[in-house]
Amino acid sequence: MRPSRGRMSHIAGFFGLWIALVGSLLSVAALYNRQTCNKPLICFIRNTPPQTAETKLTSGKGPTYENPTRELQTEAPVGDPQNAHDDSAAVKASTQSPILDNRLLAASDGIRMMTPAQMRRIEAVAAAWCHVTLSEVEARLLKDAQDGELKEFDLLTGAMIAGGCPPQKLEFLLRKFADQMKRIQARVDPRMPPLVRLQQAFRALHSEILYGGYFIGASNPGEAIQSGRFNCVSAAILFKLVADSLGFEVRVLQSPTHAYCLVRCEDNWVPVECTCPTWFDNLSNRDQLAQDVDRQNPGKTPSIGNRLEHPMVSRAQQSEGTPDPKSGRGISETQLLGTIYYNRGVASLLDRQYEVAVVSNLRAIQLDPENQSAQDNLLASLNNWAIALAERREFAEAATRLMLALECRPDSGPIQANLYRVCREWKNELSVQGKDEEVKAQLGRVIESLSRHPCCTELRTKIGSLLTY
């Protein structure tokens, strides 16, 4: 039966209405897309894979402002056992981050070391932001170490204070270590050759103190004394104290993620991986290694490079492989204390305790001005703190932290891009509230306070353009 003319007209009208409705929806979507492209909001992306090396910003290119806000990756702690080419830890950190991870800071920026004036500026400003107070004994320690030497405090006491030991616990730990040291020294036969005595002391150290296993967070030697847990920093400090007591000359060397020792045995310098209990089991191999080191540096302490091009693998608990004396830098006792503060700063930054991270890294730099990783993490602390503030819509506070970071690293593409995004979102929020005059006032202050470095010229223009629409 053929449908009637009226029924066919009804069906045609229905399809026409449906097509018109779809067309309207597509038009609205296109209009929305154009608006959001012109005025994009800050994007807080969660569980996003990290950028690859190919997406890093470089100082030779202008910052890309279209990408989401990015945290700066934390430099690894000294004692990190991850392989230098294994990014599993960084990937894990990035997937837990509320912002898209950006793995650069050190690699692409042309301006690296902070000047003393820049450090004083950060310390002065951070004092008003960070409500982290020094204990009386910690203040004395930092004052004692300000000239690069310890006079009032010995290395062990200073290391335990830097590691956060409560003052009331120090005396107990010092007494316990004195008893442990007596037992270690009793197991060393003074009639034996130096290398054998060193082996005996090393085995005794691992038997009496370093028996609890490797733990990356155990930088404080007080923890090893009490619980037996250690990392390469605490192990190197305790080994140095034991070897010093037996009359050996000891140097502590450090790469960005590892610490180990060199010990003088007669005319040779012997590398010692302090975290490996079986390190001296093959004496002939260690003796040959000592001769190789001495041939590289006849009659003097081995030469030490300023910094590795990539982190060194921490050979914790491993007997294979030997630390390369050319791959680290020699550090003093006060610089060792700075390393402990640096590791505390890493832990605080990963825990998003930004005030503590800023203060810990400032103390690390105060004790070790050559610690580039601490400077990088100080700026990462300011940057990531700003992102956390922006998430809470505290844009003025976020902008001040980013501008302070740019005073020290004006060519950092990520920090520049983050400041622009904060200003853009800040402007959008004030505009919705009808506060156009406040937009001009607030962004005007940002432009006026922004670093005058030529690297920030384009950023100043970009922020200024926010006032024109």
Secondary structure by P-SEA (a helix, b strand, c coil): ccccaaaaaaaaaaaaaaaaaaaaaaaaaaaaaaaaaaccccccccbbbbbcccccccccccccccccccccccccccccccccccaaaaaaaaaacccccccccccccccccccaaaaaaaaaaaaacccccccaaaaaaaaaacccccccccaaaaaaaaacccccaaaaaaaaaaaaaaaaaaaccccccaaaaaaaaaaaaaaccccccccccccccccccccccccaaaaaaaaaaaaaaabbbbbbbbccccccbbbbcccbbbbbcccccccccaaaaaaaaaaaaaaaccccccccccccccccccccccccbbbbcccbbbbcaaaaaaaaaaaaaaaaaaacaaaaaaaaaaaaaaacccaaaaaaaaaaaaaaaaaaaaaacaaaaaaaaaaaaaaaccccaaaaaaaaaaaaaaaaaaaaacaaaaaaaaaaaaaaaccccccaaaaaaaaaacccc
